[in-house]
Amino acid sequence: MSTLMLRLPTPGFPADLRTGDARIDRFLEDLDDALVGSAGIRRATLLETRDTLLEARDRAREASRDEAAALAETIEAFGTPAQIGREQRRGCAARFRTLAAATGLLFATLMLAIGTAAMPRPGSGLSVLALVFVLQALLFGLPMGFLFSYVIPATLPSAGDAGAPSEFAVRYPRLSVVFAWALLVGFGGLQAMLLSGMAGLGPLAQIRWQGLVLLLAINAKNVLAAIDALRFRAQVAGDVLHLRTAFGGAVAVPRARIASIVRRGLLFQLLWPTYGRVHRLAWRDDADRLRHRHVSLNRELVNGDRLLAWCEQAARAQAAATRGDADGAR
């Protein structure tokens, strides 16, 4: 698929990314032409490249070195616009294949299970079911893979989210909050209709009870996930993580007591009542008991990656300290 087909119609190079340095701006413009995806998708690569080039120029300026030579060295190490664009396109393509396969197969499997449970009598032959399964996987997986690989970017922190190096907030952007409310209203209404169907009332009463139970269980995850997104709060302040989730309340976790943060497997993420990348955060309380909390660090969370890195660094520091204590005791 050509770069032109994957490059969504957008305005020209964003004015807020211009540095005023003709050399850097020209490089960024050439890079933007080599990238794919929406303006938001391309922006992440442009920001990373711009910051790298500005840092190289400023270091050369402080050391009274030749700025042009420093930029040339950085570009040689970092890559030309064509090389960086090629890597970005490969990354987007790999993410598209993974998301399209995962979401398509999941959706088709759920629809097959729901259809089989809801049918009042045995349905079509295996060949027809197999064809429907493949079509549903393609019709759902391909658009979802495209949206999250080429259209919808990960949320980038704004100037107001920066804070001090050891202090930052993790939050959902306003659009995600509005979307969570919409999901809660929509799926909450569906849950009420399913419960009415179990009682023999409403338009869903003709579905077999096995199908209604399956639909209730699947839809419950959507309702609970929307509630979790609306209730989620996280802030790092003074080497303490203040965390609140819908299903665990509020807790303060000192950085020095974090033992691990591990991403859970696909099956757990499918069953756990939240959306996105579920991680198990473990720490020791004042009584030295190991406690844990499951946290969903979705890609649209502002500073979500920063929180994950903060927890991982804390866990590594704690592990190193524990090894040092053990070696000292020998």
C-alpha positions as CSV (number, residue, x, y, z in Angstrom):
1,M,0.0,0.0,0.0
2,S,1.5,3.3,-1.0
3,T,2.4,6.1,1.3
4,L,-0.1,8.4,-0.5
5,M,-3.0,6.0,0.2
6,L,-2.2,5.8,3.9
7,R,-1.6,9.5,4.4
8,L,-4.9,11.1,5.4
9,P,-5.9,14.5,3.9
10,T,-4.5,17.0,6.4
11,P,-3.2,20.6,6.3
12,G,0.5,21.2,5.6
13,F,3.4,21.0,8.1
14,P,2.1,22.2,11.5
15,A,3.2,25.7,12.3
16,D,3.7,25.0,16.0
17,L,6.4,22.5,15.2
18,R,8.6,25.0,13.4
19,T,11.7,25.9,15.3
20,G,12.8,29.0,13.4
21,D,16.0,27.2,12.3
22,A,15.8,26.7,8.6
23,R,18.0,23.6,8.6
24,I,15.8,21.8,11.2
25,D,12.5,23.0,9.7
26,R,13.5,21.8,6.2
27,F,14.5,18.4,7.6
28,L,11.1,18.1,9.5
29,E,9.2,19.1,6.4
30,D,10.9,16.4,4.3
31,L,10.3,13.9,7.1
32,D,6.6,14.8,7.3
33,D,6.3,14.1,3.6
34,A,7.7,10.6,4.2
35,L,5.4,9.7,7.1
36,V,1.9,8.0,6.9
37,G,-1.2,8.4,9.0
38,S,-3.2,11.3,10.3
39,A,-1.6,14.5,11.5
40,G,-1.8,13.2,15.1
41,I,0.0,9.9,14.2
42,R,2.8,11.8,12.3
43,R,3.1,14.3,15.1
44,A,4.6,11.9,17.5
45,T,7.5,11.1,15.1
46,L,8.0,14.7,14.3
47,L,8.1,15.8,17.9
48,E,10.7,13.1,18.8
49,T,12.9,14.1,15.8
50,R,12.6,17.8,16.4
51,D,13.6,17.5,20.1
52,T,16.6,15.3,19.2
53,L,17.8,17.8,16.6
54,L,17.2,20.8,18.9
55,E,19.1,19.1,21.7
56,A,22.1,18.4,19.4
57,R,22.1,22.0,18.2
58,D,21.9,23.5,21.7
59,R,24.7,21.2,23.0
60,A,26.9,22.3,20.1
61,R,26.1,25.9,20.8
62,E,26.9,25.6,24.5
63,A,30.2,23.9,23.7
64,S,31.0,26.5,21.0
65,R,31.1,23.8,18.4
66,D,30.0,24.1,14.8
67,E,26.1,23.7,14.8
68,A,25.9,22.5,11.2
69,A,28.4,19.8,11.9
70,A,26.6,18.7,15.0
71,L,23.3,18.5,13.2
72,A,24.9,16.5,10.4
73,E,26.3,14.0,12.9
74,T,23.0,13.7,14.6
75,I,21.2,13.1,11.4
76,E,23.7,10.5,10.3
77,A,23.1,8.6,13.6
78,F,19.3,9.3,13.7
79,G,18.6,8.7,10.0
80,T,17.6,10.6,6.9
81,P,13.9,11.6,6.5
82,A,13.5,8.6,4.1
83,Q,15.0,6.2,6.6
84,I,12.9,7.5,9.6
85,G,9.8,7.4,7.4
86,R,10.5,3.9,6.4
87,E,10.7,2.8,10.0
88,Q,7.5,4.7,10.9
89,R,5.6,3.0,8.1
90,R,6.9,-0.4,9.2
91,G,5.8,0.2,12.7
92,C,2.3,1.3,11.6
93,A,2.0,-1.7,9.4
94,A,3.1,-4.1,12.2
95,R,0.6,-2.5,14.6
96,F,-2.2,-2.7,11.9
97,R,-1.6,-6.4,11.4
98,T,-1.6,-7.1,15.1
99,L,-4.7,-5.1,15.9
100,A,-6.7,-6.2,12.8
101,A,-6.0,-9.9,13.7
102,A,-6.7,-9.5,17.4
103,T,-9.8,-7.4,17.2
104,G,-11.2,-9.2,14.2
105,L,-10.9,-12.7,15.6
106,L,-12.2,-11.5,19.0
107,F,-15.3,-9.9,17.5
108,A,-16.0,-12.8,15.1
109,T,-15.7,-15.3,18.0
110,L,-18.0,-13.4,20.2
111,M,-20.6,-13.0,17.4
112,L,-20.4,-16.7,16.7
113,A,-20.9,-17.6,20.4
114,I,-23.8,-15.1,20.7
115,G,-25.4,-16.2,17.5
116,T,-25.1,-19.9,18.4
117,A,-26.5,-19.3,21.9
118,A,-29.3,-17.0,20.8
119,M,-30.6,-19.2,17.9
120,P,-33.9,-20.9,18.8
121,R,-32.9,-23.9,16.8
122,P,-29.8,-25.2,15.0
123,G,-28.7,-22.8,12.3
124,S,-26.8,-23.0,9.0
125,G,-24.2,-25.5,8.0
126,L,-20.6,-25.3,8.9
127,S,-19.5,-23.8,5.6
128,V,-21.9,-20.9,6.0
129,L,-20.9,-20.3,9.6
130,A,-17.2,-20.4,8.6
131,L,-17.9,-17.8,5.8
132,V,-19.8,-15.5,8.2
133,F,-16.9,-15.9,10.8
134,V,-14.3,-14.8,8.2
135,L,-16.4,-11.9,6.9
136,Q,-17.1,-10.6,10.4
137,A,-13.4,-10.8,11.3
138,L,-12.4,-8.9,8.2
139,L,-15.2,-6.3,8.4
140,F,-14.5,-5.5,12.0
141,G,-10.7,-6.1,12.3
142,L,-9.6,-4.2,9.2
143,P,-11.3,-0.9,10.1
144,M,-10.3,-1.1,13.8
145,G,-6.7,-1.9,12.9
146,F,-6.6,1.0,10.4
147,L,-8.2,3.5,12.9
148,F,-5.7,2.8,15.7
149,S,-2.7,2.4,13.5
150,Y,-3.2,5.3,11.0
151,V,-5.9,7.6,12.4
152,I,-6.1,7.7,16.2
153,P,-2.8,8.7,17.9
154,A,-1.7,8.1,21.4
155,T,-2.4,11.1,23.6
156,L,0.5,13.4,24.0
157,P,1.0,15.5,27.2
158,S,0.2,19.2,26.9
159,A,2.1,22.0,28.4
160,G,-0.2,21.9,31.5
161,D,0.6,18.3,32.1
162,A,4.3,18.7,32.4
163,G,4.7,19.6,36.1
164,A,7.9,19.0,38.0
165,P,10.2,16.0,37.1
166,S,8.9,14.0,40.1
167,E,5.3,15.3,39.9
168,F,2.7,14.5,37.2
169,A,-0.9,13.6,36.8
170,V,-2.3,10.7,34.7
171,R,-5.7,11.4,33.2
172,Y,-8.0,10.7,30.3
173,P,-8.5,13.6,27.8
174,R,-11.8,15.3,27.7
175,L,-12.9,13.5,24.5
176,S,-12.3,10.1,26.2
177,V,-14.3,11.1,29.2
178,V,-17.3,12.1,26.9
179,F,-16.9,8.8,25.1
180,A,-16.9,6.9,28.4
181,W,-20.2,8.6,29.4
182,A,-21.7,7.7,26.0
183,L,-20.6,4.1,26.5
184,L,-22.1,4.0,30.0
185,V,-25.4,5.3,28.8
186,G,-25.5,3.1,25.7
187,F,-24.4,-0.2,27.3
188,G,-26.3,0.6,30.5
189,G,-29.5,0.9,28.5
190,L,-28.7,-2.4,26.7
191,Q,-28.1,-4.1,30.0
192,A,-31.5,-3.0,31.2
193,M,-33.1,-4.4,28.1
194,L,-31.3,-7.7,28.5
195,L,-32.5,-7.9,32.1
196,S,-36.0,-7.2,30.9
197,G,-35.7,-9.9,28.4
198,M,-34.7,-12.4,31.2
199,A,-38.0,-11.4,32.8
200,G,-39.9,-12.1,29.6
201,L,-40.4,-8.4,28.8
202,G,-39.4,-6.2,25.9
203,P,-38.0,-6.8,22.4
204,L,-35.3,-9.2,23.6
205,A,-37.6,-11.6,25.3
206,Q,-37.7,-14.0,22.4
207,I,-33.9,-14.7,22.7
208,R,-33.2,-18.0,24.5
209,W,-32.1,-17.5,28.1
210,Q,-28.7,-18.9,27.4
211,G,-28.1,-16.2,24.8
212,L,-29.4,-13.5,27.2
213,V,-27.0,-14.7,29.9
214,L,-24.1,-14.6,27.5
215,L,-25.0,-11.2,26.3
216,L,-25.4,-9.9,29.9
217,A,-21.9,-11.2,30.8
218,I,-20.3,-9.6,27.7
219,N,-22.1,-6.3,28.1
220,A,-21.3,-6.2,31.8
221,K,-17.6,-5.7,30.9
222,N,-18.5,-2.7,28.7
223,V,-20.6,-1.1,31.5
224,L,-17.9,-1.7,34.2
225,A,-15.1,-0.6,31.9
226,A,-16.9,2.8,31.2
227,I,-17.3,3.2,35.0
228,D,-13.6,2.5,35.6
229,A,-12.5,5.1,33.0
230,L,-14.8,7.7,34.7
231,R,-13.5,6.9,38.2
232,F,-9.8,6.5,37.4
233,R,-7.4,9.0,39.0
234,A,-3.6,8.8,39.3
235,Q,-1.0,11.3,40.4
236,V,2.6,11.1,41.3
237,A,3.7,13.6,44.0
238,G,6.6,13.5,46.3
239,D,7.6,10.0,45.3
240,V,4.2,8.7,46.2
241,L,1.6,7.3,43.7
242,H,-1.9,8.3,44.6
243,L,-4.2,5.9,42.7
244,R,-7.9,5.5,42.5
245,T,-9.8,2.9,40.5
246,A,-13.4,1.9,40.3
247,F,-13.0,-1.5,41.9
248,G,-10.4,-0.8,44.6
249,G,-10.9,2.7,45.9
250,A,-8.1,5.1,46.6
251,V,-4.6,4.1,47.7
252,A,-1.2,5.8,48.3
253,V,1.8,3.7,47.0
254,P,5.3,4.9,48.0
255,R,7.8,4.6,45.2
256,A,10.3,2.8,47.5
257,R,7.8,0.0,48.2
258,I,6.8,-0.9,44.6
259,A,7.7,-4.5,44.0
260,S,6.6,-5.0,40.4
261,I,4.3,-3.9,37.6
262,V,3.5,-6.6,35.0
263,R,1.3,-6.6,32.0
264,R,-1.4,-9.3,32.1
265,G,-2.0,-11.8,29.4
266,L,-4.6,-11.5,26.6
267,L,-7.1,-13.8,28.3
268,F,-7.0,-11.9,31.5
269,Q,-7.4,-8.6,29.6
270,L,-10.5,-10.0,27.9
271,L,-12.1,-11.1,31.1
272,W,-11.1,-8.1,33.4
273,P,-13.8,-5.4,33.5
274,T,-11.6,-2.6,31.9
275,Y,-10.5,-1.7,28.5
276,G,-6.9,-1.6,27.2
277,R,-3.6,-2.8,28.6
278,V,-4.1,-4.2,32.1
279,H,-1.1,-4.2,34.4
280,R,-0.8,-5.7,37.9
281,L,0.9,-3.3,40.2
282,A,2.4,-4.9,43.4
283,W,3.8,-3.2,46.5
284,R,4.4,-3.8,50.1
285,D,2.4,-2.0,52.8
286,D,3.6,-0.7,56.2
287,A,3.1,-4.3,57.6
288,D,5.3,-5.6,54.8
289,R,2.4,-7.5,53.3
290,L,2.3,-7.7,49.5
291,R,-0.6,-5.9,48.0
292,H,-1.6,-5.4,44.4
293,R,-4.0,-3.4,42.2
294,H,-4.9,-3.9,38.5
295,V,-4.5,-0.7,36.5
296,S,-5.5,-0.3,32.9
297,L,-3.0,2.0,31.1
298,N,-4.7,2.7,27.8
299,R,-2.9,4.5,25.0
300,E,-5.1,7.6,25.2
301,L,-4.1,8.2,28.9
302,V,-2.1,11.4,29.2
303,N,1.2,10.5,30.9
304,G,0.2,6.8,30.9
305,D,3.5,5.7,29.5
306,R,5.3,8.0,32.0
307,L,3.5,6.3,34.9
308,L,4.4,2.8,33.6
309,A,8.1,3.9,33.3
310,W,8.0,5.4,36.8
311,C,6.7,2.2,38.3
312,E,9.1,0.0,36.3
313,Q,12.1,2.1,37.4
314,A,10.9,1.9,41.0
315,A,10.5,-1.9,40.9
316,R,14.0,-2.2,39.4
317,A,15.5,0.0,42.2
318,Q,13.7,-2.0,44.8
319,A,15.0,-5.3,43.3
320,A,18.5,-3.9,43.3
321,A,18.3,-2.8,46.9
322,T,17.0,-6.2,47.9
323,R,19.8,-7.9,46.2
324,G,22.3,-5.6,47.8
325,D,20.9,-6.3,51.3
326,A,21.1,-10.1,50.6
327,D,24.7,-9.8,49.4
328,G,25.6,-7.7,52.5
329,A,24.1,-10.3,54.8
330,R,26.3,-13.1,53.4
